[in-house]
C-alpha cells in the first residue's frame, strides 16, 4: 500500500460541495423541500432503470436542441419508447419482452 494513505488529511477550501443538484428539476413555480426533490429523483431513477423514459426531459431536450420541430404528445412519446424497446413489426430486431 502507499504511504500517502497514512498521511491523509481532510481537504479544505471553497471548492467543497455545499449542496448537490437534484436529478429531477423542480417544476416551475414549485418550491420543493429536499425530501420532495430526493423522492422525485428516486422516481426518475427507478423509471429509467425499468425503461420508462421521462417525458418532461424529452420536452426540455426538444426545446433546447430542436426548437423548429414540434415534439410528440405524451401518448405518442410513450408509444415510440415501447416500440423502440419491444418492436412489433416483422423483420425488426430488438429486445424480446419474454
N, C-alpha and C positions, 0 to 999 in steps of 0.2 A: 504494500500500500504506500501511497505517497505520504511524505512527511507534512505536506500542506494541510492535510485533514486535521492534524493536531494543533495547527496554528490558525484555525478558522476564527473569524470574528464576524459578528452580525453587521451587515452593511448599513451605512448611514448616509443620509443626503436627501436632497429634494426630489430625487428621481423615484423614490419609493412609491408604490401603488397606494393611492388613497381610497379609491372606490373602483370596483370593476364595472365595466359597461354591461348592461343587460343583453342577453342573447336575443330576446324578442323586444323590439322597440315598443314603447308605450304609444297607445293611440293618441292622436292629437286631442288636447283638451282634457286628458285624464292625468290626475296626479296619483300615481300608484305608490304603494308602500314597497319596501324591499321584499317583503314576503310575496306580495302580488306579482312583482317583477320576476322573482325566483320561480314562482308557480307557472307563470307564462313561459319562461324559458324552459322549464322542465317539460311542459306540454309540447312545445315546439320540438324539443329534442326527441321525445318519445314518438311523436308523429313521424319525424324524419327517419327514425330507426325502423319503423314498420312500413315505410314507403309512402306515407301520406304527405304530399307536398303542401307548402304554405301559400295560400292564395294571396295574402297581403304582401309577402315577399316578392311574388311574381308581379303584382301590380307596381310595386316600387321599382323593380328592375325594368319593367316596360316603360315607366315614366322617365327613368334616368337614361336608359340606353337606346330605346326605340320610341321616341316621342311621336313619330309620324304614323306608327302602326297602332291600330285600335286593339286593345287587349281583349282576350276571350272573357266571356262571362264566367262566373264561378262554376256553374254546372258543366260547361264545355271544357274548362280547365281541368276539373277532376276526371272527366271522361277521357281527355287526352292523356293524363297521367296513368290512368288504368290501362288504356290501350297500349301505351308505351311499355308498361311493365308486363302485361299479360295480353299479347296480341291475339286477336280472334280471327284474323284473316288467314286464309290458307296460304302457305308459302312464306310467311314471315317468320323469322327466327326471333325467339325471345324466351323469357323465363316461363316455365310451366307452373301453373298455380297449384299443382298437386305435390 
